[in-house]
């Protein structure tokens, strides 16, 4: 049996993406369905992370704010992702953000876990997201990665007993994981 040929995939652009029904992500021209909807526990963790980041967010730029999915980050014409939680430091009149967020949090679900720990990990690293946090809502653990010399380094494994302060160029914020995983 021959290996899968990547040139056999259908590739798409942002113009095509924006006309699709339902929730999708587009990474390097390949479409990824964002369905089925996440479990309620996933959404609780997303909401609580956003609350934690927002309540402690201190930024030198007024335009830095915490956003939760669905919100588009258009990386380029063939890559548009919807991070579960992100800090974006731009005001936009567009349907999407275009600047790299300093922090992204992905909460794993059965439908997206593999993409979050491989494809999106590589994308966020390449695009310069300073902190990438991956949380597993059922086991209530997570990994915090920091971009150092262009590569992610695992700086902390977290459980519900941990608290972590994120210090970025534009902002600083804190997540108390006891409040996230309650």
Number of C-alpha atoms within 10 A of each C-alpha: 3 4 5 8 7 9 7 7 11 9 15 17 18 17 10 11 19 11 8 9 7 8 14 19 22 23 22 17 19 15 19 14 12 15 11 11 11 15 11 9 14 19 16 15 24 22 17 18 27 21 16 18 23 17 13 13 17 17 16 10 11 11 12 19 19 20 18 18 15 14 17 19 21 21 21 14 16 20 21 26 20 21 23 22 23 28 24 20 21 16 13 11 7 8 11 15 19 18 15 20 23 23 25 23 22 26 23 22 19 9 14 18 16 13 13 20 13 10 12 19 19 14 17 23 19 13 13 19 21 23 26 25 21 22 26 18 20 12 10 16 17 20 17 19 22 22 19 13 7 13 15 21 14 15 12 14 14 19 19 16 11 14 14 13 12 18 15 13 9 13 18 15 19 18 21 19 22 13 16 20 21 10
